[in-house]
Amino acid sequence: MIRKLRIRLILITMAAVLLVMIILIGGINISNYRQVVSESDEILDLLMINGGAFAEPNAGRDPKDMTDPRTGEGFPEMPDFETTINVDDEPGRRARSFMRFDESRMNSPELAYETRYFTVIFDENENVIFADTNRISAVSETKAVEYAQKALRKRSSSGFIGDYRYLVGQEDEAGCTMVIFRDCGASLAHFRNFKNISIFVSLLCLLGVGILVFIASGRVVRPVAESYEKQKRFISDAGHEIKTPLAIISADADVLEMDLQSFDPSSENEWLSDIRTQTKRLSELTADLIALSKMEETTTTLEMKDLNLSEMTKKHAGSFAAVAASGNKKISEKIEADVHIQGDKKSIDSLLSIVLDNAVKYCPKDGNIEVRLVGGKRHVHLDITNDTEEVIPEDSVKHLFERFYRTDSSRNSETGGYGIGLSMAKAIVEKHKGRIAAAFDPEKKLTISIIL
């Protein structure tokens, strides 16, 4: 229990730290990416407004008046082109980032020399009439046209093709469309480097936090562990101390009964009968508590050996068949043959007795009890299903394996139980590295499922 509590504490702490890191690092990286996009969009807007170039000396002129510096010749004649850009308040336009590019940078004369971009213009039939790659060396005119054609085929008027951010303008009066690309490779490289470094540092921090939490968790759960150990020692010690007075009370009751019968052999004393009944009940409860306490101890070792669970289950089901029949209850079996497990025989016998006794006790008259055992490659499944008189709430089903827990209606002391049987069953199953669970069917059927 303490080990599970410590593991749960570590997992919850690590999950909380991981969530905070994901939000923090994710938020920073998303902001960085949006900054790259916002910067590119504003520069592309500026270029689109200025006809595909910066409004500076030797830049921003109409392409038909420009000279190609590589050939010394002018560019081919092209129709006059007036560009329009998307604005935020018109439906169907691209979304604008909340992050704005620095105004001083936008007005800087150095911006034209820092920006690598190229422009392609199409006519109304999407034929290329102009391609300008003077401001970029990594892209040829052929590649520029290929990128621009891809941009035209996309539904969005802006986006990325590789590391190039593009903006598709609207048709002018002559039916021409301009597509402008900006090289964002450097900005995206910085973004990716920061992302990788932030993730790596976050993982190192998470590892460090994990080590610290692992070390600290021992101290955190130590008071709980000590309290739990004291509780188990108290139950064990008190159980042993109570056994002696109970034995004396039972013996004294027998002596008193013998003395009374010496005067009148046919006489019976109801007070002595009550004493003996309650003494026996308290003795059984004490024995069960001691057994449960020992089973939950981490130092307790079981004698594990190969067991034929099929034969053991049939034997116990047959033993309870007579008890069930006395209350007009029927036990049916669906037990697969030759199902074997590695377990402690005494503990598995106790487990089968507990779950079958529980099913018989809380099954109403004329009810049915089904015992089903199925083998598997790695695990075996044992299900004990019994009818119930009333509906058991889901919240109550979750607590069935707690000590002394009873539902208000169907699990009362009139059945003769102590409320620790299923707690004992859970301890046995967990000691065998298995799982046990309870489920209630709307048809008033309770199933105890065991996986070993």
DOKE-386692 format. One record per residue: y negated, z negated, x negated of N, C-alpha, C in turn; residue in one letter. Coordinates in steps of 0.2 Angstrom, whole numbers, padded with zeros to 4 digits, always signed. Atoms other than C-alpha are relative to their C-alpha. Layout:
YZXYZXYZXa ...
***
This chain:
+0006+0000-0004+0000+0000+0000-0006+0000-0004m +0006+0001+0005-0012-0005-0014-0001+0007-0004i +0000-0006+0004-0008+0011-0024-0003+0005+0005r +0002-0005-0005-0011+0022-0008-0008-0002+0001k +0007+0002-0001-0028+0012-0005-0004+0003-0006l +0004-0002+0006-0033+0016-0023-0001+0007+0000r +0000-0007+0000-0028+0034-0022-0005+0003+0005i +0005-0002-0006-0038+0036-0005-0007-0001-0002r +0007+0001+0002-0053+0028-0013-0002+0005-0005l +0002-0005+0005-0053+0040-0028-0001+0006+0004i +0000-0007-0003-0050+0055-0017-0007+0000+0005l +0006+0000-0004-0064+0050-0005-0006+0000-0004i +0005+0000+0005-0076+0047-0019-0001+0006-0003t +0000-0007+0004-0072+0063-0028-0002+0005+0005m +0002-0005-0005-0074+0073-0012-0007-0001+0002a +0007+0001-0002-0091+0065-0008-0004+0003-0006a +0004-0002+0006-0097+0069-0026+0001+0008+0000v -0001-0008+0000-0089+0087-0025-0005+0003+0005l +0004-0003-0005-0098+0090-0009-0008+0000-0002l +0007+0000+0002-0115+0084-0016-0001+0005-0005v +0001-0005+0005-0113+0095-0031+0000+0007+0003m +0000-0007-0003-0108+0110-0021-0007+0002+0004i +0007-0001-0003-0124+0108-0010-0005+0001-0005i +0005-0001+0005-0135+0105-0025+0000+0006-0004l -0001-0006+0004-0128+0118-0037-0001+0007+0004i +0000-0006-0005-0126+0130-0022-0007+0002+0002g +0007-0001-0002-0144+0127-0016-0004+0003-0006g +0004-0002+0006-0151+0130-0034+0002+0007-0001i -0002-0007+0002-0141+0146-0037-0002+0005+0006n +0002-0004-0005-0145+0153-0020-0007+0001+0000i +0007+0000+0001-0163+0149-0023-0002+0005-0006s +0001-0004+0006-0162+0158-0040+0001+0007+0002n -0002-0006-0002-0154+0173-0032-0005+0003+0005y +0006-0002-0004-0167+0174-0018-0006+0002-0003r +0006-0001+0004-0180+0173-0031+0000+0007-0003q -0001-0007+0003-0173+0189-0040-0001+0005+0006v +0001-0005-0005-0172+0198-0023-0007+0000+0002v +0007+0000-0002-0190+0192-0018-0004+0004-0005s +0004-0003+0005-0197+0198-0034+0001+0007+0000e -0001-0007-0001-0189+0215-0033-0003+0003+0006s +0002-0003-0006-0193+0218-0015-0008+0001+0000d +0007+0000+0000-0212+0214-0018-0002+0006-0005e +0001-0006+0004-0212+0226-0033+0001+0006+0003i -0002-0006-0003-0203+0239-0024-0005+0002+0006l +0005-0001-0005-0216+0237-0009-0006+0003-0003d +0006-0002+0004-0230+0239-0022+0001+0007-0002l -0001-0007+0002-0222+0255-0029+0000+0005+0006l +0000-0005-0005-0219+0262-0012-0007+0001+0003m +0007-0001-0002-0237+0259-0007-0004+0005-0004i +0003-0005+0004-0243+0268-0022+0003+0006-0002n -0003-0007+0001-0232+0283-0020+0005+0000-0005g -0006+0000+0005-0218+0278-0032-0002-0001-0007g +0003+0002+0007-0229+0272-0047-0005-0005+0001a +0005+0005+0000-0240+0258-0052-0007+0003+0000f +0007-0003+0000-0259+0261-0049-0003-0002-0006a +0003+0001+0006-0264+0261-0067-0001+0007-0004e +0001-0007+0004-0270+0274-0080+0007+0002-0002p -0007-0003+0002-0256+0286-0083+0005-0001+0005n -0005+0002-0005-0247+0279-0068-0003+0000+0007a +0002+0000-0007-0248+0280-0049-0003+0007+0002g +0003-0006-0002-0254+0298-0049+0006+0004+0005r -0005-0004-0004-0246+0311-0037+0005+0003-0004d -0005-0003+0004-0230+0317-0044-0001+0007-0002p +0001-0007+0001-0235+0335-0043-0005+0001-0005k +0005-0001+0005-0250+0332-0055+0002-0003-0006d -0002+0003+0006-0239+0323-0068+0004+0004-0004m -0003-0004+0005-0232+0330-0084+0006-0004-0002t -0006+0003+0003-0214+0327-0090-0001-0001-0007d +0002+0001+0007-0217+0319-0107+0006+0002-0004p -0006-0003+0004-0199+0325-0112-0001+0007-0002r +0000-0007+0000-0203+0343-0109-0007+0003-0001t +0007-0002+0000-0222+0344-0108-0002+0004+0005g +0002-0004-0006-0221+0353-0092-0001-0004+0006e +0002+0003-0006-0227+0349-0075+0007-0001+0004g -0005+0001-0005-0215+0343-0061+0000+0006+0005f +0000-0005-0005-0210+0355-0048-0004-0001+0006p +0004+0001-0006-0221+0358-0033+0004-0004+0005e -0003+0004-0006-0218+0345-0019-0005-0001+0005m +0005+0001-0006-0226+0342-0002-0003-0006-0001p +0004+0006+0000-0239+0329+0000+0005-0005+0003d -0005+0005-0003-0230+0313+0003-0004-0007+0001f +0003+0007-0001-0237+0297+0011+0006-0005+0002e -0005+0005-0001-0226+0282+0011-0002-0005+0005t +0001+0006-0004-0224+0268+0023+0006-0005-0001t -0005+0005+0002-0215+0252+0021+0002-0004+0007i -0002+0004-0006-0206+0240+0033-0004-0006+0000n +0004+0006+0000-0216+0225+0039+0004-0005+0004v -0004+0005-0002-0209+0209+0045+0000-0001+0008d +0000+0001-0007-0215+0209+0063+0002+0006+0004d -0003-0005-0004-0207+0225+0068+0008-0001+0001e -0008+0001-0001-0189+0225+0076+0004+0004-0005p -0005-0004+0004-0175+0231+0065-0002+0000-0007g +0002-0001+0007-0184+0229+0048+0004-0005-0004r -0003+0005+0005-0177+0220+0033-0003-0007+0000r +0003+0007+0000-0179+0201+0032-0003-0001-0007a +0004+0002+0006-0192+0195+0019+0002-0007-0002r -0002+0006+0003-0188+0181+0008-0006-0005+0001s +0005+0005+0000-0197+0164+0010-0003-0001-0007f +0003+0001+0007-0200+0164-0009-0004+0006-0002m +0005-0005+0001-0215+0174-0014-0001+0001-0008r +0001-0002+0007-0218+0183-0031-0007-0003-0002f +0006+0003+0002-0232+0175-0041-0005+0005+0000d +0005-0005-0001-0248+0184-0036-0003+0002-0007e +0003-0002+0006-0255+0183-0054+0005+0005-0004s -0005-0005+0003-0239+0193-0060-0001+0006+0004r +0001-0006-0004-0242+0205-0046-0006+0004-0002m +0006-0003+0002-0259+0209-0052-0001+0001-0007n +0000-0001+0007-0255+0209-0070+0001+0007-0002s -0001-0007+0003-0257+0225-0080+0006+0001-0004p -0007+0000+0003-0241+0221-0089+0006+0002+0004e -0005-0001-0005-0231+0223-0074+0003+0007+0000l -0002-0007+0000-0230+0242-0075+0004+0001-0006a -0004-0001+0006-0223+0240-0093+0006-0004+0000y -0005+0004+0000-0211+0227-0089+0006+0002+0005e -0004-0002-0005-0203+0235-0074+0004+0007-0002t -0004-0006+0001-0189+0248-0076+0002+0003+0007r -0001-0002-0006-0188+0259-0061+0001+0008+0000y +0000-0007-0001-0184+0277-0055-0001+0001+0008f +0002-0002-0007-0189+0287-0039+0004+0006+0001t -0003-0006-0002-0180+0300-0029-0003+0002+0007v +0003-0002-0006-0188+0310-0015+0004+0005+0003i -0004-0004-0004-0178+0319-0001-0004+0004+0005f +0004-0003-0005-0184+0332+0011+0004-0002+0007d -0003+0002-0007-0179+0331+0030+0007+0002+0000e -0007-0002+0000-0162+0339+0026+0004-0004-0005n -0003+0004+0005-0159+0326+0013+0002+0004-0007e +0000-0004+0006-0161+0339-0001-0005-0003-0005n +0004+0003+0005-0168+0332-0017-0006+0005-0002v +0005-0004+0001-0185+0338-0020-0004-0002-0006i +0004+0003+0006-0191+0326-0034+0004-0006-0002f -0003+0006+0003-0183+0314-0046-0003-0002-0006a +0004+0003+0006-0193+0303-0058+0004-0005-0004d -0003+0005+0004-0183+0294-0072-0003-0002-0006t +0004+0001+0006-0197+0292-0084+0000-0007-0002n +0001+0008+0002-0198+0273-0083+0007-0003-0001r -0007+0003+0001-0179+0270-0086+0004+0005-0005i -0004-0005+0004-0168+0277-0100+0008-0001+0001s -0007+0001-0001-0151+0270-0094+0003+0005+0006a -0002-0004-0005-0151+0282-0079-0002+0007+0000v +0002-0007+0000-0151+0301-0079-0002+0002+0007s +0002-0003-0007-0158+0312-0065+0006+0001+0004e -0007-0001-0004-0140+0316-0059+0002-0007+0003t -0002+0007-0003-0136+0297-0058-0005-0002+0005k +0005+0003-0005-0152+0293-0050+0001+0004+0007a -0001-0003-0007-0149+0306-0036+0006-0002+0003v -0007+0002-0003-0131+0300-0034-0002-0007+0003e +0002+0006-0002-0138+0282-0032-0004+0000+0007y +0005-0001-0006-0152+0288-0020+0004+0002+0006a -0004-0002-0006-0139+0297-0009+0004-0006+0003q -0004+0006-0002-0128+0281-0008-0005-0004+0004k +0005+0004-0003-0144+0272-0003-0001+0002+0007a +0002-0003-0006-0148+0284+0011+0006-0001+0005l -0006+0001-0004-0130+0282+0018+0001-0007+0002r +0000+0007-0002-0132+0263+0019-0004-0001+0006k +0004+0001-0006-0138+0256+0035-0006-0004-0001r +0006+0004+0002-0150+0244+0027-0005+0004-0004s +0005-0003+0004-0166+0250+0020-0002-0003-0007s +0001+0003+0007-0165+0239+0005+0007-0003-0001s -0006+0003+0002-0151+0232-0005+0002+0001-0007g -0002-0001+0007-0141+0233-0021+0005+0005-0001f -0006-0005+0002-0131+0247-0029+0001-0002-0008i -0001+0003+0007-0124+0239-0045-0006-0005-0001g +0005+0005+0001-0138+0230-0053-0007+0003+0002d +0007-0003-0002-0152+0241-0045-0001-0002+0007y +0003+0002-0006-0162+0235-0031-0004+0006+0003r +0003-0006-0003-0167+0249-0019-0004-0001+0006y +0004+0000-0006-0180+0252-0006-0001+0007+0003l +0000-0007-0004-0179+0267+0007-0006+0000+0004v +0006+0000-0004-0196+0272+0013+0001+0004+0007g -0001-0004-0006-0199+0280+0030-0003+0007-0001q +0002-0007+0001-0201+0298+0033-0008+0001+0001e +0007-0002-0001-0219+0305+0031+0000+0006+0005d +0002-0006-0005-0227+0319+0042+0004+0006-0002e -0004-0006+0003-0218+0332+0031+0008-0001+0001a -0007+0001+0000-0201+0324+0034+0003-0002-0006g -0003+0002+0007-0199+0318+0016+0001-0008+0000c -0002+0007+0000-0191+0301+0012+0001-0002-0008t +0000+0002+0007-0194+0292-0004+0005-0006-0001m -0005+0006+0002-0180+0280-0012-0002-0002-0007v +0002+0003+0006-0186+0268-0026+0005-0005-0002i -0005+0004+0002-0174+0259-0037-0004-0004-0006f +0002+0004+0006-0178+0244-0049+0006-0003-0003r -0006+0002+0004-0167+0239-0063-0001-0008+0000d +0000+0007+0000-0163+0220-0060+0005-0003-0005c -0006+0002+0005-0150+0219-0074-0002-0006-0003g +0002+0006+0004-0160+0206-0084+0000-0006+0004a +0001+0006-0004-0164+0195-0070+0007-0002+0003s -0007+0002-0002-0146+0196-0063+0004-0003-0005l -0004+0003+0006-0139+0192-0080-0002-0007-0001a +0002+0007+0000-0150+0177-0081+0003-0005+0006h -0003+0003-0005-0144+0172-0064+0007-0002-0001f -0007+0001+0001-0126+0174-0068+0001-0005-0005r +0000+0005+0005-0128+0164-0084-0001-0007+0002n +0002+0007-0002-0136+0150-0076+0005-0002+0005f -0005+0002-0005-0123+0150-0062+0006-0002-0003k -0006+0002+0004-0109+0150-0074+0000-0007-0004n +0002+0006+0003-0117+0136-0084+0000-0006+0004i +0001+0005-0005-0121+0126-0069+0007-0002+0003s -0007+0002-0002-0103+0127-0063+0004-0004-0005i -0003+0004+0006-0096+0122-0080-0002-0007-0001f +0002+0007+0000-0107+0107-0081+0002-0004+0006v -0001+0004-0006-0104+0102-0063+0008-0002-0001s -0007+0002+0001-0085+0102-0067+0001-0005-0005l -0001+0005+0005-0087+0092-0083-0003-0007+0003l +0003+0006-0003-0098+0080-0073+0005-0003+0005c -0005+0002-0005-0085+0079-0059+0006-0003-0003l -0006+0003+0004-0071+0076-0072-0002-0007-0002l +0002+0006+0002-0082+0062-0079+0000-0005+0005g +0000+0005-0006-0085+0054-0062+0007-0002+0002v -0007+0002-0001-0066+0055-0059+0002-0005-0004g -0003+0005+0004-0062+0046-0074-0004-0007+0001i +0004+0007-0001-0076+0032-0071+0003-0003+0007l -0002+0002-0006-0070+0031-0053+0007-0003+0000v -0007+0003+0001-0052+0029-0058+0000-0007-0004f +0000+0007+0003-0056+0015-0070-0003-0005+0005i +0003+0005-0004-0068+0007-0058+0004-0002+0007a -0004+0002-0006-0056+0008-0043+0005-0006-0001s -0005+0005+0001-0044-0004-0051-0004-0007+0002g +0004+0006-0002-0058-0017-0050-0002-0001+0007r +0003+0000-0007-0064-0012-0033+0006-0003+0005v -0006+0002-0004-0046-0014-0025+0003-0007-0002v -0003+0006+0002-0042-0029-0035+0000-0006+0005r +0000+0005-0005-0048-0042-0022+0005+0001+0006p -0005-0002-0005-0038-0033-0009+0007-0001-0002v -0007+0000+0002-0023-0032-0019+0002-0007-0001a -0001+0007+0000-0024-0051-0023+0001-0003+0007e -0001+0003-0007-0026-0055-0005+0006+0002+0003s -0006-0002-0003-0012-0044+0000+0006-0003-0003y -0006+0004+0003+0000-0052-0013+0000-0007+0002e -0001+0007-0003-0005-0069-0007+0002+0000+0007k -0002+0000-0007-0002-0064+0011+0008+0001-0001q -0008-0001+0000+0016-0058+0006+0003-0006-0003k -0003+0006+0003+0019-0073-0005+0000-0006+0006r +0001+0005-0005+0013-0084+0010+0006+0001+0005f -0005-0002-0005+0025-0075+0022+0007-0002-0003i -0007+0002+0003+0040-0077+0010+0001-0007-0001s +0000+0007+0001+0036-0095+0005+0001-0004+0007d -0001+0003-0006+0033-0100+0023+0006+0001+0004a -0006-0002-0003+0048-0091+0029+0006-0005-0003g -0005+0004+0003+0059-0101+0017-0001-0007+0002h +0002+0007-0002+0050-0117+0021+0002-0002+0007e -0001+0001-0007+0052-0114+0040+0008+0000+0001i -0007-0001-0001+0071-0110+0038+0003-0007+0000k -0004+0007+0001+0076-0128+0033-0001-0004+0006t +0001+0004-0006+0067-0137+0048+0004+0003+0006p -0003-0003-0006+0074-0124+0060+0007-0001+0000l -0007+0002+0001+0091-0127+0053+0002-0007+0003a -0001+0007-0002+0089-0146+0056-0001-0001+0007i +0001+0001-0007+0082-0144+0073+0006+0003+0004i -0006-0003-0003+0097-0132+0078+0006-0005+0000s -0005+0005+0001+0109-0145+0071-0001-0006+0004a +0001+0006-0004+0101-0160+0079+0001+0002+0008d -0001-0002-0007+0101-0150+0096+0008+0000+0001a -0007+0000-0001+0120-0147+0094+0003-0007+0000d -0003+0007+0000+0123-0166+0090-0002-0003+0006v +0002+0003-0006+0113-0171+0105+0004+0003+0006l -0005-0003-0005+0123-0159+0116+0007-0003+0000e -0007+0003+0001+0139-0166+0109+0000-0007+0003m +0000+0007-0003+0133-0184+0113+0000+0000+0007d +0001-0001-0007+0128-0179+0130+0007+0001+0004l -0006-0002-0002+0145-0171+0133+0005-0005-0001q -0005+0005+0001+0154-0186+0127+0000-0005+0006s +0000+0004-0006+0148-0195+0142+0002+0004+0006f -0001-0004-0006+0149-0181+0154+0002+0007-0002d -0002-0007+0002+0159-0165+0148-0003+0006+0003p +0002-0005-0004+0153-0155+0162-0008+0001+0000s +0007+0000-0001+0135-0159+0160-0003+0005-0005s +0004-0004+0004+0122-0146+0153-0007-0002+0000e +0007+0002+0001+0105-0150+0147-0005+0006-0001n +0004-0006+0001+0092-0136+0150-0005-0001-0005e +0005+0000+0005+0080-0143+0138+0003+0001-0007w -0003-0001+0006+0092-0143+0124+0002+0008-0001l -0001-0007+0000+0097-0125+0129-0006+0004-0002s +0007-0003+0002+0078-0120+0128-0001-0001-0008d +0001+0001+0007+0077-0128+0111+0004+0004-0005i -0004-0004+0004+0092-0119+0104-0002+0007+0001r +0002-0007-0001+0086-0102+0111-0006+0001-0004t +0006-0001+0004+0069-0104+0104+0000-0001-0007q -0001+0001+0007+0075-0110+0088+0004+0006-0003t -0004-0006+0002+0087-0095+0086-0005+0006+0000k +0005-0006+0000+0072-0083+0091-0004-0001-0006r +0004+0001+0005+0061-0091+0078+0004+0001-0007l -0004-0001+0006+0075-0090+0065+0000+0007-0002s +0000-0007+0001+0077-0072+0068-0006+0003-0002e +0006-0002+0002+0059-0069+0067-0002-0001-0007l +0001+0002+0007+0057-0078+0050+0004+0004-0004t -0004-0005+0004+0072-0068+0043-0003+0007+0000a +0003-0007+0000+0064-0052+0048-0007+0000-0004d +0006+0000+0004+0047-0057+0041+0001+0000-0008l -0002+0000+0007+0055-0061+0024+0003+0006-0002i -0003-0007+0002+0065-0045+0024-0005+0005-0001a +0006-0005+0000+0049-0035+0028-0004-0001-0006l +0004+0002+0006+0040-0044+0014+0003+0002-0006s -0003-0002+0006+0053-0041+0001+0001+0008+0000k -0001-0008+0000+0055-0022+0007-0007+0003-0003m +0006-0003+0002+0036-0020+0004-0002-0001-0007e +0002+0001+0006+0036-0027-0013+0002+0006-0005e -0001-0006+0004+0034-0014-0027+0006-0001-0005t -0006+0001+0005+0047-0023-0038+0007+0000+0003t -0007+0000-0003+0061-0022-0026+0003+0007-0001t -0004-0006+0001+0074-0009-0031+0005+0001+0005t -0005-0001-0004+0086-0001-0020+0006+0003-0004l -0006-0003+0003+0104+0004-0024+0001+0007+0003e -0001-0007-0002+0103+0023-0022+0006+0003-0001m -0006-0004+0001+0119+0033-0019+0000+0005+0006k -0001-0005-0005+0125+0047-0009+0003-0003+0006d -0002+0003-0006+0127+0043+0009+0001+0006+0005l -0001-0005-0006+0134+0053+0024-0004-0002+0006n +0004+0003-0006+0120+0051+0036+0003+0002+0007l -0003-0002-0007+0129+0061+0050+0005-0005+0002s -0004+0005-0002+0143+0048+0050-0003-0006+0002e +0003+0007-0001+0132+0033+0049-0004+0001+0007m +0004-0001-0006+0121+0040+0063+0005+0000+0006t -0005+0000-0005+0136+0043+0074+0003-0007+0001k -0003+0007-0001+0143+0026+0071-0005-0005+0003k +0005+0004-0004+0127+0017+0076-0002+0002+0007h +0001-0002-0007+0124+0028+0091+0006-0002+0004a -0005+0002-0004+0141+0024+0097+0000-0008+0001g +0000+0007-0001+0138+0005+0094-0005-0002+0006s +0005+0001-0005+0123+0006+0105+0001+0003+0007f -0002-0004-0006+0131+0017+0118+0002-0005+0006a -0002+0005-0005+0139+0002+0127-0006-0004+0002a +0006+0004-0002+0122-0008+0127-0004+0004+0005v +0003-0004-0004+0114+0007+0134+0003+0001+0007a -0003+0000-0006+0127+0009+0147-0001-0005+0005a +0001+0006-0004+0125-0008+0153-0007+0000+0004s +0007+0000-0004+0107-0004+0159+0000+0007+0003g +0000-0006-0003+0112+0013+0166-0004+0005-0004n +0004-0005+0004+0105+0022+0151+0005+0004-0004k -0005-0005+0004+0113+0037+0142-0002+0002-0006k +0002-0002+0007+0113+0041+0124+0004+0007-0001i -0003-0006+0001+0116+0059+0120-0001+0002-0008s +0001-0002+0007+0119+0066+0102+0000+0007-0002e +0001-0007+0003+0114+0082+0093+0000-0001-0008k +0000+0002+0007+0120+0077+0075+0004+0005-0004i -0003-0005+0005+0123+0090+0062+0005-0003-0004e -0005+0002+0004+0139+0088+0052-0002+0000-0007a +0000+0000+0007+0140+0083+0034-0008+0000-0003d +0007+0000+0003+0121+0079+0031+0000-0006-0004v +0000+0005+0005+0120+0069+0015-0007-0002-0002h +0007+0002+0003+0105+0059+0008+0002-0005-0006i +0000+0005+0005+0102+0048-0007-0004-0006+0002q +0004+0006-0003+0098+0031-0001+0004-0007-0001g -0003+0007+0000+0102+0012+0000+0004-0001+0006d -0004+0000-0006+0116+0010+0012-0002-0006+0005k +0002+0005-0004+0111-0007+0018-0007+0001+0004k +0006-0002-0003+0093-0001+0021+0000+0005+0005s -0001-0005-0005+0098+0014+0030+0004-0002+0006i -0004+0003-0006+0110+0004+0041-0006-0004+0004d +0005+0004-0004+0095-0007+0046-0005+0005+0003s +0004-0005-0003+0084+0008+0049+0003+0003+0006l -0003-0003-0006+0096+0016+0061+0001-0005+0006l -0001+0006-0005+0099-0001+0070-0007-0001+0003s +0007+0001-0003+0080-0003+0072-0002+0005+0005i +0002-0006-0004+0076+0014+0079+0004+0001+0006v -0005+0000-0006+0091+0014+0091-0001-0006+0004l +0001+0006-0004+0088-0004+0096-0007+0001+0004d +0007-0001-0003+0069+0001+0099+0001+0005+0006n +0000-0005-0006+0074+0016+0110+0004-0003+0006a -0004+0003-0005+0087+0006+0120-0004-0005+0004v +0004+0005-0003+0075-0008+0123-0005+0003+0005k +0006-0002-0003+0060+0002+0129+0002+0006+0005y -0002-0005-0005+0070+0015+0139+0001-0003+0007c -0001+0003-0007+0070+0012+0158+0007+0001+0002p -0006-0001-0003+0085+0011+0169+0001+0007+0002k -0001-0007-0002+0093+0028+0172-0003+0005-0005d +0003-0004+0005+0084+0034+0157+0005+0003-0005g -0004-0003+0005+0090+0045+0143-0003-0001-0007n +0002+0001+0007+0090+0043+0124+0004+0006-0004i -0003-0006+0003+0093+0058+0113-0001-0002-0008e +0000+0001+0008+0098+0056+0094+0001+0007-0003v +0000-0007+0003+0095+0072+0084+0000+0000-0007r +0000+0000+0007+0099+0074+0066+0001+0008-0003l +0000-0007+0002+0096+0091+0057-0001-0001-0008v +0000+0000+0007+0099+0094+0038-0004+0006-0002g +0004-0006+0004+0088+0105+0026+0002+0000-0007g -0002-0001+0007+0088+0111+0009-0003-0006-0004k +0003+0005+0004+0076+0097+0003-0001-0007+0004r +0001+0006-0005+0074+0085+0018+0005+0000+0006h -0003+0000-0006+0083+0079+0033-0004-0003+0005v +0005+0002-0006+0075+0076+0050+0005-0004+0005h -0004+0004-0005+0081+0062+0061-0005-0002+0006l +0004+0001-0006+0073+0061+0079+0003-0004+0005d -0003+0004-0005+0076+0047+0091-0005+0000+0006i +0005-0001-0006+0068+0051+0109+0003-0004+0005t -0002+0003-0005+0069+0040+0123-0006+0000+0006n +0005+0000-0006+0061+0040+0141-0004-0007+0000d +0004+0006-0001+0047+0028+0145-0002-0001+0007t +0002+0002-0007+0042+0019+0161-0007+0003+0001e +0007-0002-0001+0023+0023+0158-0002+0004-0005e +0003-0004+0006+0012+0034+0148-0003-0005-0005v +0003+0004+0006+0008+0027+0131-0006+0004-0003i +0006-0003+0002-0010+0031+0126+0001+0002-0008p -0001-0003+0007-0012+0041+0110-0003-0005-0005e +0002+0005+0004-0022+0027+0102+0005-0005-0002d -0006+0005+0001-0007+0015+0105+0005+0003-0004s -0005-0003+0004+0005+0027+0097-0001+0000-0007v +0002+0001+0007-0005+0027+0081+0002-0007-0003k -0001+0007+0002-0002+0008+0080+0007-0002+0000h -0007+0003-0002+0016+0007+0084+0004-0003-0006l -0003+0002+0006+0021+0004+0066-0004-0006-0004f +0003+0006+0003+0009-0011+0063+0004-0006+0003e -0004+0006-0001+0016-0028+0063-0003-0003+0006r +0001+0003-0006+0017-0037+0080-0004+0004+0005f +0004-0004-0005+0008-0023+0089+0005+0002+0006y -0003-0002-0006+0013-0020+0107-0005+0004+0004r +0004-0002-0005+0006-0009+0120+0000-0005+0006t +0001+0005-0005+0000-0018+0135+0006+0000+0006d -0004+0000-0006+0012-0012+0148+0008+0001-0002s -0007-0002+0001+0029-0005+0140+0003-0004-0005s -0003+0004+0006+0031-0016+0124-0002-0007+0000r +0001+0007-0001+0030-0034+0130+0006-0004-0003n -0005+0004+0003+0040-0049+0124+0006-0001+0005s -0006+0000-0004+0051-0048+0139+0006+0004-0002e -0005-0004+0002+0061-0035+0130+0004-0004-0006t -0004+0004+0005+0066-0048+0117-0002+0002-0007g +0002-0002+0007+0058-0040+0102-0006-0004-0003g +0006+0004+0003+0045-0047+0090-0006+0004-0002y +0006-0004+0002+0034-0032+0086+0000+0002-0007g +0000-0001+0007+0039-0030+0068+0006+0005-0002i -0006-0005+0001+0055-0018+0070-0002+0006-0003g +0003-0007+0002+0045-0002+0068-0003-0001-0007l +0003+0001+0006+0035-0010+0054+0006+0000-0006s -0006+0001+0005+0052-0014+0045+0002+0007-0001m -0003-0007+0001+0058+0004+0048-0005+0004-0004a +0004-0003+0004+0042+0011+0041+0000-0002-0008k -0001+0002+0007+0044+0001+0025+0006+0002-0003a -0006-0002+0003+0062+0006+0023-0001+0008-0002i +0001-0007+0001+0057+0025+0025-0004+0001-0006v +0004-0001+0005+0043+0023+0013+0003-0001-0007e -0004+0002+0006+0054+0015+0000+0005+0005-0002k -0004-0006+0002+0065+0030+0001-0004+0007-0001h +0004-0006+0001+0050+0042-0002+0000+0004+0006k +0000-0004-0006+0051+0048+0016-0006-0001+0005g +0006+0001-0004+0039+0049+0031+0003-0002+0007r -0002+0001-0007+0040+0042+0049-0006+0000+0004i +0006-0001-0005+0029+0046+0064+0003-0001+0007a -0001+0001-0007+0028+0043+0082-0004+0005+0004a +0003-0005-0005+0024+0056+0096+0002-0002+0007a -0001+0001-0008+0022+0054+0115-0001+0006+0003f +0000-0006-0004+0026+0068+0126-0002-0001+0007d +0003+0001-0007+0017+0070+0143+0005-0001+0005p -0006+0001-0004+0034+0070+0151+0003-0007+0000e -0002+0007+0001+0035+0051+0147+0006+0000-0005k -0006+0000+0005+0046+0053+0131-0004-0002-0006k +0002+0002+0007+0043+0044+0115+0005+0002-0005l -0005-0002+0005+0050+0051+0099-0002-0003-0007t +0001+0002+0007+0051+0043+0082+0004+0005-0004i -0002-0005+0005+0053+0056+0069+0000-0003-0007s -0001+0002+0007+0060+0052+0052+0002+0006-0005i -0002-0005+0005+0060+0063+0037+0002-0003-0007i -0003+0003+0006+0071+0058+0022+0002+0005-0005l 
***
